[in-house]
């Protein structure tokens, strides 16, 4: 814990983590508000500073909130931040020579924030989108970016274990070496207990964890009552069936009767350290019983509430479900995914998910590992997931500039705007700027009075992500509306070829480059008064 930065608690003076929200000593709030001593009077300086604050992303406020706050008599730019979160705002404002301070929240007698200090903050609005190109009206682009970023989501399961036959684990199992084994030694030990699995159009791997029971990824085995064929390293093929599946942790048990295979010994993923060598066996691209050696390159990755260990190794389709073994031949994880954005990187699901908690599928190893490390890892993952939910929720509430269109016949110019919401959004006022590389051309205030839903199927191929979005109440419906751009105050010759920016929109989806002649919008998007 020595690497955790601490400062005195503003309530009791005891040292507390700057990233904490509640003091562990007095249970008072550690959260602060970021304030300026005076408003920013110069409109140009206020505009520029608002853009710089919005560019920081969370926890800084979005452009509209920052611009409004900087003009108020007592500018409060952000509320309810940890002291670590407040730093980026304080550093930016101090660098501009502005008198900035952080004000501790007041707490009630019970130690919880008082109602005045616990009000929700507009500064939680997130700009967490990756830079993506938004050109013509293509609603699926932003959703596809979310899929790439968030990947598969998880939910909780309360199913009881199936393979928990004995508390001390399987009676017969492949022996574990007391000294480190070579990759060849691990392969000789584990390959007879590993199988290639065919289920419908799916091909993957699995390994025995008990008599006639194979553990694999849930996504390897088909849904429903489809049979699963297990292919052994000696050439045998046995038809099995899915006995249990837990979609929330992407694990499944397959019953393969009369296998005569010994189960592998189960280990503890929390015993691994960055730099440890591991071996995994799988069926990459259909090449059965391929043995890989890799390095644990990170022990604390997470994707939407699920912990993973990152592998520096050649993970490919078909490796899913295969065992990851430590230097003593114990299973410490299940190969689950390839990192699409990285070359030679994969993710393994810790084997602890299979035997810890209410959702366990197999018996815990003996002696039982230290569950304290596992609970600490899950707590860290839960906190990171909570922060991601906040970022995505806030970002999904911000507008998206989808395209620019000209009315039929070369008339007025319109901006097509998108919003994620559970129901049709209310009418709203929006602010645009036209920009050249070296300057702002002009500003335009407009309104969106009518919204209509857009048919979007970008999430349809990722059921895990769908469940995660639904679990966290994040809207998946995109609405679009149009805003008339009144160009009376803009130099007509400067508009073609400029860049239109929707101020306060989601970062990476806030601007469109204007062609010389924008295409007309769909007639269905125009209100009767626009036609």
C-alpha positions in Angstrom: 0.0 0.0 0.0 3.0 2.3 0.2 2.6 3.4 -3.4 -0.8 5.0 -2.7 -0.6 8.8 -2.4 -2.1 10.2 0.7 -2.9 13.7 2.0 -4.4 14.8 5.4 -8.2 14.3 5.6 -9.9 17.8 5.6 -12.2 16.6 8.4 -9.9 14.9 10.9 -6.3 15.5 9.6 -5.4 11.8 9.3 -3.7 10.6 6.1 -6.2 9.4 3.5 -5.8 8.4 -0.2 -6.2 11.3 -2.5 -8.3 9.0 -4.8 -10.6 8.1 -1.9 -14.1 9.3 -1.4 -14.6 8.6 2.3 -12.0 8.9 5.1 -11.3 5.5 6.6 -10.6 7.1 10.0 -13.5 9.5 10.6 -15.8 8.4 7.7 -16.1 12.0 6.6 -16.3 13.0 3.0 -13.0 13.4 1.1 -14.7 15.0 -1.9 -14.0 18.6 -2.9 -15.5 21.3 -5.2 -13.3 23.3 -7.6 -14.0 27.0 -7.5 -12.7 30.3 -8.8 -12.5 33.4 -6.7 -14.0 35.5 -9.4 -15.7 35.2 -12.8 -13.8 35.4 -16.1 -15.0 38.7 -17.5 -13.4 38.7 -21.0 -15.8 36.8 -23.3 -12.9 35.6 -25.6 -10.9 34.3 -22.6 -14.0 32.7 -21.2 -14.8 31.0 -24.5 -11.2 29.7 -24.9 -11.0 28.4 -21.3 -14.4 26.6 -21.7 -13.0 24.7 -24.7 -9.8 23.8 -22.8 -11.8 22.6 -19.8 -14.2 20.5 -22.0 -11.2 19.0 -23.8 -9.9 17.5 -20.5 -12.9 15.2 -20.4 -14.2 13.9 -17.0 -14.1 15.2 -14.4 -14.0 18.6 -16.2 -17.3 20.2 -17.2 -18.6 20.1 -20.7 -18.5 23.3 -22.8 -22.0 24.7 -22.0 -21.6 24.1 -18.3 -18.1 25.5 -18.2 -19.0 28.6 -20.2 -22.0 29.3 -17.9 -20.0 28.7 -14.7 -17.1 30.9 -15.7 -19.5 33.9 -16.1 -21.3 33.4 -12.8 -20.5 35.6 -9.8 -19.1 32.6 -7.9 -17.8 30.1 -10.5 -18.0 26.5 -9.3 -16.6 24.4 -12.1 -17.0 20.9 -10.5 -18.6 19.4 -7.5 -18.0 16.1 -5.6 -14.6 15.2 -7.0 -11.9 13.2 -5.3 -8.8 15.2 -4.7 -7.0 13.3 -7.4 -9.7 14.0 -9.9 -9.6 17.7 -9.1 -5.9 18.1 -9.9 -6.3 18.4 -13.7 -8.7 21.2 -13.4 -6.7 23.0 -10.7 -3.5 22.7 -12.8 -5.1 24.1 -15.9 -6.7 27.0 -14.1 -3.6 27.8 -12.2 -1.5 27.7 -15.4 -3.8 30.5 -16.7 -3.1 32.6 -13.7 -6.6 32.2 -12.3 -7.2 32.1 -8.5 -8.5 28.6 -8.0 -9.2 26.6 -4.9 -10.7 23.3 -3.8 -13.3 23.4 -1.1 -14.0 20.4 1.1 -17.5 19.1 1.3 -19.3 19.5 4.5 -20.5 16.3 6.2 -23.4 15.5 8.4 -23.0 14.0 11.8 -23.2 10.6 10.3 -20.2 11.4 8.1 -22.1 11.5 4.9 -22.1 14.6 2.6 -24.7 17.2 3.4 -27.5 17.6 0.8 -26.0 20.8 -0.5 -22.6 19.2 -1.3 -23.9 15.9 -2.6 -25.9 17.4 -5.5 -25.2 15.8 -8.8 -22.6 17.6 -10.9 -22.8 18.7 -14.5 -19.0 18.3 -14.5 -19.5 14.5 -14.6 -20.2 14.8 -18.3 -17.7 12.7 -20.1 -15.8 13.1 -23.3 -14.6 9.5 -23.4 -15.2 8.7 -27.0 -12.2 7.8 -29.2 -11.7 10.2 -32.2 -13.9 8.8 -35.0 -14.8 10.2 -38.4 -18.5 11.3 -38.6 -19.3 12.2 -42.2 -22.7 11.4 -43.8 -25.6 10.4 -41.7 -24.3 7.0 -40.4 -25.8 6.3 -37.0 -24.0 3.0 -36.6 -20.5 4.5 -36.6 -20.7 5.8 -33.0 -22.2 2.6 -31.8 -19.5 0.5 -33.5 -16.9 2.6 -31.7 -18.6 1.8 -28.4 -18.5 -1.9 -29.2 -14.8 -1.7 -29.9 -14.2 0.2 -26.7 -16.4 -1.7 -24.3 -16.3 -5.2 -25.8 -18.3 -7.9 -23.9 -20.3 -7.0 -20.8 -21.0 -9.3 -17.9 -23.8 -9.7 -15.4 -24.1 -11.6 -12.1 -25.3 -15.2 -11.7 -26.5 -17.0 -8.6 -26.5 -20.5 -9.9 -25.2 -23.3 -7.6 -22.1 -25.3 -8.5 -22.3 -28.5 -10.6 -18.9 -30.0 -10.2 -18.4 -29.3 -6.5 -18.3 -33.0 -5.7 -15.7 -32.8 -2.9 -14.4 -29.8 -1.1 -10.8 -31.0 -1.6 -11.2 -31.1 -5.3 -11.2 -34.0 -7.8 -10.0 -37.3 -6.3 -8.0 -38.2 -9.4 -6.1 -35.4 -11.2 -2.9 -34.9 -13.2 -0.1 -34.5 -10.6 1.5 -31.1 -10.0 5.2 -30.8 -10.2 7.0 -29.4 -7.1 9.7 -27.8 -9.3 9.2 -25.5 -12.3 8.5 -27.4 -15.6 9.7 -26.6 -19.1 7.0 -25.8 -21.7 7.6 -29.3 -23.1 7.0 -30.8 -19.6 3.7 -28.8 -19.2 2.6 -29.8 -22.6 3.2 -33.5 -21.9 1.3 -33.2 -18.6 -1.7 -31.3 -19.9 -2.3 -32.2 -23.5 -4.0 -35.6 -22.8 -6.5 -33.7 -20.6 -7.2 -31.0 -23.2 -9.8 -31.4 -26.0 -10.8 -29.6 -29.2 -14.5 -28.8 -29.1 -16.9 -28.6 -32.1 -20.4 -27.2 -31.6 -22.4 -26.1 -34.6 -20.2 -23.6 -36.5 -18.1 -22.9 -33.4 -14.6 -24.4 -32.9 -12.7 -24.0 -29.6 -10.9 -25.8 -26.8 -11.6 -27.1 -23.3 -10.0 -29.1 -20.5 -11.1 -31.7 -17.9 -11.8 -30.4 -14.4 -13.5 -33.5 -13.0 -14.5 -36.9 -14.2 -16.1 -36.6 -17.6 -16.5 -32.8 -17.1 -14.8 -30.3 -19.5 -14.6 -26.6 -18.7 -14.6 -24.1 -21.6 -15.9 -20.7 -22.6 -19.6 -20.3 -23.0 -19.2 -18.7 -26.3 -17.4 -21.8 -27.6 -20.5 -24.1 -27.2 -23.7 -23.4 -29.1 -26.9 -22.3 -27.4 -29.9 -24.6 -26.8 -29.6 -28.3 -26.9 -26.9 -28.6 -29.6 -24.4 -31.4 -29.1 -20.7 -30.9 -28.6 -18.0 -33.1 -30.1 -14.9 -33.5 -28.0 -11.7 -34.5 -30.0 -8.9 -36.0 -28.0 -5.2 -35.8 -28.7 -5.1 -39.5 -29.3 -7.7 -39.2 -32.1 -10.8 -40.3 -30.2 -14.1 -38.4 -30.7 -16.8 -38.4 -28.1 -20.2 -36.6 -28.4 -21.0 -34.7 -25.3 -23.6 -32.2 -24.1 -23.6 -28.8 -22.4 -24.4 -29.5 -18.7 -24.1 -26.0 -17.4 -23.3 -22.5 -18.8 -22.8 -19.2 -17.1 -23.0 -16.5 -19.6 -22.1 -13.8 -17.1 -18.6 -15.1 -16.7 -18.4 -16.8 -20.2 -17.9 -20.3 -18.8 -19.6 -23.6 -19.5 -19.3 -27.2 -18.4 -19.6 -30.0 -21.0 -20.3 -33.6 -20.0 -18.1 -36.0 -22.0 -18.9 -39.5 -20.7 -16.4 -42.4 -20.6 -13.6 -40.1 -21.4 -11.0 -41.8 -19.3 -9.2 -38.5 -19.0 -7.6 -37.2 -15.8 -8.7 -33.7 -14.7 -6.0 -31.0 -14.6 -5.1 -29.5 -11.2 -6.7 -26.2 -10.5 -4.6 -23.2 -9.3 -5.0 -19.6 -8.3 -4.7 -16.7 -10.8 -3.9 -14.2 -8.0 -0.6 -16.0 -7.5 0.7 -14.8 -10.8 2.8 -11.7 -11.3 3.6 -9.5 -14.2 6.4 -11.2 -16.2 5.5 -14.8 -15.2 5.7 -17.3 -18.0 2.6 -19.5 -18.7 1.7 -22.1 -21.2 -1.7 -22.6 -22.9 -3.0 -25.2 -25.2 -5.7 -24.7 -27.9 -6.9 -25.0 -31.4 -5.8 -21.7 -33.2 -7.4 -21.5 -36.6 -8.4 -25.2 -36.4 -4.8 -26.4 -35.6 -5.7 -28.7 -32.8 -3.4 -29.2 -29.7 -1.1 -26.3 -30.4 1.0 -25.4 -27.4 1.9 -21.7 -26.8 4.2 -20.1 -24.4 3.5 -16.6 -23.2 4.1 -13.9 -20.6 1.6 -12.4 -18.1 2.0 -8.8 -19.2 -0.7 -7.4 -16.9 -2.5 -8.9 -13.9 -5.3 -6.3 -13.6 -7.2 -5.8 -16.8 -11.0 -5.5 -16.7 -13.8 -5.3 -19.2 -17.2 -4.1 -18.0 -17.0 -5.6 -14.5 -15.0 -8.7 -15.3 -11.3 -9.2 -14.4 -8.8 -10.5 -16.9 -5.1 -11.2 -17.1 -3.4 -9.9 -20.2 -1.1 -12.3 -22.0 1.7 -11.4 -24.3 1.2 -14.4 -26.6 -0.2 -15.4 -30.0 -3.9 -15.8 -29.2 -6.1 -16.6 -32.2 -9.7 -17.9 -32.9 -9.9 -21.5 -31.7 -7.8 -20.9 -28.6 -10.9 -19.9 -26.6 -11.6 -22.2 -23.8 -8.1 -23.6 -23.6 -6.3 -24.0 -20.3 -3.6 -21.5 -19.2 -1.1 -23.3 -16.9 1.6 -22.0 -14.5 5.1 -23.4 -14.2 3.9 -26.2 -12.0 1.2 -27.4 -14.4 -1.8 -25.9 -12.5 -4.6 -24.2 -14.5 -4.7 -20.5 -13.6 -6.9 -19.3 -16.3 -9.0 -19.9 -19.5 -8.0 -18.3 -22.8 -11.0 -16.1 -23.6 -10.3 -13.3 -26.1 -7.8 -11.7 -28.4 -7.1 -8.0 -28.1 -8.2 -6.8 -31.5 -6.4 -3.5 -31.3 -3.1 -5.1 -30.3 -0.8 -7.6 -32.0 0.1 -10.7 -30.0 -2.0 -9.8 -27.0 -4.7 -11.9 -25.5 -6.9 -12.1 -22.3 -7.4 -15.0 -20.0 -10.3 -15.3 -17.5 -8.9 -16.1 -14.0 -9.8 -19.7 -13.1 -11.0 -18.3 -9.7 -14.2 -17.3 -11.4 -15.0 -21.0 -11.8 -14.8 -21.9 -8.1 -15.3 -18.6 -6.1 -18.6 -17.0 -5.1 -22.2 -18.0 -5.7 -21.7 -18.5 -9.4 -19.0 -21.2 -9.0 -19.0 -24.2 -11.4 -16.3 -26.4 -10.0 -14.8 -27.3 -6.6 -12.1 -25.1 -5.1 -8.6 -26.5 -5.1 -7.0 -27.9 -2.1 -5.4 -26.2 -0.1 -7.8 -23.4 -0.8 -6.1 -20.2 -2.0 -6.2 -16.9 -0.2 -9.6 -15.5 -1.1 -8.6 -12.1 0.3 -6.5 -11.3 -2.8 -9.4 -12.4 -5.1 -11.9 -10.2 -3.2 -9.5 -7.3 -3.4 -9.2 -7.8 -7.2 -12.9 -7.9 -7.6 -13.4 -4.8 -5.6 -10.9 -2.9 -7.8 -12.7 -4.2 -10.9 -16.0 -3.1 -9.5 -14.8 0.4 -8.8 -13.3 0.7 -12.3 -16.5 -0.5 -13.9 -18.5 2.0 -11.8 -16.3 4.8 -13.2 -16.8 3.5 -16.8 -20.5 3.4 -16.3 -20.5 7.0 -15.2 -18.4 8.0 -18.2 -20.5 6.1 -20.8 -23.7 7.3 -19.2 -22.7 10.9 -19.3 -21.1 10.7 -22.7 -24.2 9.0 -24.1 -26.3 11.9 -22.9 -24.3 14.4 -25.0 -25.3 15.3 -28.5 -23.6 14.0 -31.6 -23.2 15.9 -34.8 -24.1 13.4 -37.5 -24.0 15.4 -40.7 -24.7 18.7 -42.5 -27.4 18.9 -45.2 -28.8 21.5 -47.5 -32.5 21.9 -48.1 -33.8 20.6 -51.5 -33.2 23.2 -54.2 -30.0 24.5 -52.6 -31.8 26.4 -49.9 -31.1 26.6 -46.1 -28.3 24.7 -44.4 -29.3 22.2 -41.7 -27.3 20.2 -39.1 -28.4 16.7 -38.3 -27.9 15.9 -34.6 -28.1 12.6 -32.7 -28.9 11.8 -29.1 -29.1 8.6 -27.1 -32.1 8.5 -25.0 -34.8 6.1 -23.7 -37.6 8.3 -25.1 -37.8 11.2 -27.6 -35.7 14.1 -26.3 -37.2 17.5 -25.5 -36.6 20.4 -27.8 -33.3 22.2 -27.1 -31.2 25.1 -28.0 -27.8 24.3 -29.6 -24.7 26.4 -30.4 -22.5 25.9 -33.5 -19.2 27.5 -34.6 -17.8 27.5 -38.2 -14.0 27.1 -38.1 -11.1 27.4 -40.4 -7.7 25.9 -39.4 -6.4 29.3 -38.2 -9.6 30.9 -36.8 -13.2 30.8 -35.9 -15.4 32.2 -38.7 -18.6 32.8 -36.8 -21.1 31.4 -34.3 -24.7 30.3 -34.8 -27.4 29.6 -32.2 -30.2 27.2 -33.3 -32.8 24.8 -31.9 -33.9 21.2 -32.4 -37.6 20.9 -32.0 -38.4 17.4 -33.4 -36.6 14.1 -32.9 -37.2 10.7 -34.4 -35.7 7.3 -33.6 -33.0 5.7 -35.8 -32.9 2.0 -36.5 -29.5 0.9 -35.2 -28.3 -2.7 -35.0 -24.6 -2.2 -34.1 -25.1 -4.0 -30.7 -26.9 -7.0 -32.2 -23.8 -9.2 -32.5 -22.6 -8.6 -29.0 -25.1 -10.0 -26.5 -22.7 -9.5 -23.5 -22.5 -5.8 -24.3 -26.3 -5.6 -24.6 -26.7 -7.2 -21.2 -24.2 -4.8 -19.7 -25.9 -1.7 -21.2 -29.3 -2.9 -20.0 -28.0 -3.8 -16.5 -26.6 -0.3 -16.1 -29.6 1.5 -17.6 -27.6 3.0 -20.6 -29.9 3.9 -23.5 -29.4 2.1 -26.8 -31.9 4.2 -28.8 -30.5 6.9 -31.0 -32.7 9.8 -31.9 -31.9 12.3 -34.6 -33.1 15.8 -35.2 -32.3 18.8 -37.5 -31.3 22.3 -36.6 -31.6 25.2 -39.1 -28.4 27.2 -39.4 -29.0 30.9 -39.7 -26.0 32.2 -41.6 -26.9 35.9 -41.7 -24.0 36.9 -39.4 -21.5 34.6 -41.3 -19.5 35.6 -44.3 -21.0 33.4 -47.1 -17.7 32.9 -48.9 -16.1 31.4 -45.8 -18.7 28.7 -45.1 -18.0 26.2 -47.9 -15.0 24.0 -47.0 -15.0 25.1 -43.3 -15.6 22.9 -40.3 -18.9 22.9 -38.4 -18.5 22.3 -34.6 -21.4 21.5 -32.3 -20.2 23.0 -29.0 -20.7 20.7 -26.0 -21.1 17.6 -28.1 -19.4 14.3 -27.4 -15.7 14.5 -28.1 -14.8 12.9 -31.4 -18.4 13.3 -32.6 -18.7 17.1 -32.4 -17.6 18.3 -35.9 -18.1 17.8 -39.6 -16.1 19.2 -42.5 -18.3 21.0 -44.9 -18.1 20.2 -48.7 -18.9 22.9 -51.2 -22.4 21.6 -51.7 -23.9 19.5 -48.8 -26.4 16.9 -49.8 -30.1 17.5 -49.0 -31.5 15.8 -45.9 -34.1 13.1 -46.0 -37.6 14.6 -46.4 -38.8 12.6 -43.4 -36.4 14.6 -41.2 -37.9 18.0 -42.0 -40.7 19.3 -39.9 -43.7 20.7 -41.9 -42.5 24.2 -41.5 -39.2 23.3 -43.2 -40.6 21.6 -46.2 
